[in-house]
Amino acid sequence: MRDDLLDPRAVLLNESASDRTAAIRRCGRALVEVGAVAEPYIEAMLERERTISTYVGEGVAIPHGTNASKDDIKRDAICVVRFPGGVDWDGEQVTLCVGIAARADGHVPLLAALADILLDPDRARTLREATEVSQVLKELM
């Protein structure tokens, strides 16, 4: 994965959220805070979730915006937000969200790279249990 995609400030390892909407908002806010997206992108992430769940298994969700929200993306980026207490995601427990912002078709290679990492049980566990930003950067970069 490209090493310019993950700003260490977008790695939040001890967050909490009352539900998946709050969790997605936190991911979107992280992307806004590092200058990757404009504020409306957060609503596009929620819209995507209403259309199809971004839960991918193993306690991980990958929230991202809709195709219509591409203009709200300033640069390709990801955020990693860990919810140690878990978040109910339509009946599944999510402890890790990897938010994605990608212009054009940039989300396709990002999703493929994330899938490779998350399908490896050891690497996925490392991400879900990470307590240091450096651990996340090492796994993803």
N, C-alpha and C positions, 0 to 999 in steps of 0.2 A: 504494500500500500504506500502511496506517495507520502513522504514525511512532512509535507506542508499542509496536510489535511487536518491534522489534530493539533490545535493550540493547547498547550498544557493547562491554560486557564479554563478550557472547556471540558476538563476531566474533574467531575464532582463525585466524590466517593462516599459521602455520608449524608445523602438527601433523604427526605421522606415526602410522601404524597398520599393524600386521602383516597385518591382513585386514579384511574388511567388518564383522565382528562388533566388532572393536576400534574401528573408525571410528564405527559406530553408538553404541557405548558412549560414545565421546568427545562425540558430539553430544548424547546424553541427559544426560551429566554437565554440559555447558555450560548446558542448560536448567534443570537442578537448581540449579546455582550462581547463577543469576540469579533464583531463586525462582519460576520459571514452572510447574514440575512437581514432584511428589513422586518420590522414589527409584523406586518400582515402575514408573513410566512407562518407564524404560530397558528393562526386560524386555518391556514391551508393544511397544516399537519393534523389538526383536529378533523378537518373535512375528510382527509384521506382515511383516518381511523374510522369515521362513520361509514365510509364506503367499503373498506375491507380492513380486517384486523392486521396490525403490523407485528403481532406476536409470532415468533419464529420457532419457539420451542426452547427447552433447556433453561427456562427462566429468563429468556431474552426477548426484547421487542426492539424493532428498528423503525421508529417513527420517522416519517418524511412527508414532504408536501405533495400537492397535486401537480399535474402537468401545467395547469393554469397559473401556478405560483412561481414559475421559473423567473419571471421578471423581478421577484422579490429577493432573489439570490444574488449576492454581490460576488461571492467566490465559493468554490467547492470547499466543503468542510464537513467534519463530523464532530459530535460531542459524545462523551461517555458519561452517563449519569447512573450511579449505583444507588439503589434503594435497599439498604440492608434489611429493613423490616418487611420488605416485599410490598407489592401493589397488586390488588386484584385486577386482572386483565380479562374481563369477561369469563371468569371462572378459573383462570390460570394465574399462578403466582409469578410475577415478574420482579426480578431483583436487579436487572441490568437493562438499561436502554441505551442504544447507540443511535443518536439522532443523525440524520443525513440531510445535507443540503447540496444539491448538485445541479449545475446548469446543463442544458441540452441533454445528452444521454449519459452524462457523467455518473449517474446513479448506478448504471448497469455494472461497470467494473468495480465500483465501490461495494455493491451488494455481493458480487462474486467473491471479492477478497474477504469480506466479512464472513460469508458463508464458509469459506475454507477454514478460517480461524474458529468459528463457532461450532463447526462440525467435528473439530478435534476436541474430544471431551476434556483433555488436560488443559488445553489453552482456554477453552470456554470456562472451566472451573477457575483458572487463574484470574480471568477477567471478573467473574462473578464475586470472587472473594478478595479482590485487590483492595489494599488499604493505603497504598502509596501510588502517587501519580506515575512514578518511574516504572512501576510494574505494568501499568496499562500501556505506556509508551513503548516499552520493550516488546510487548505482545503484538501491538498493532503496527509498529513501524519497521 
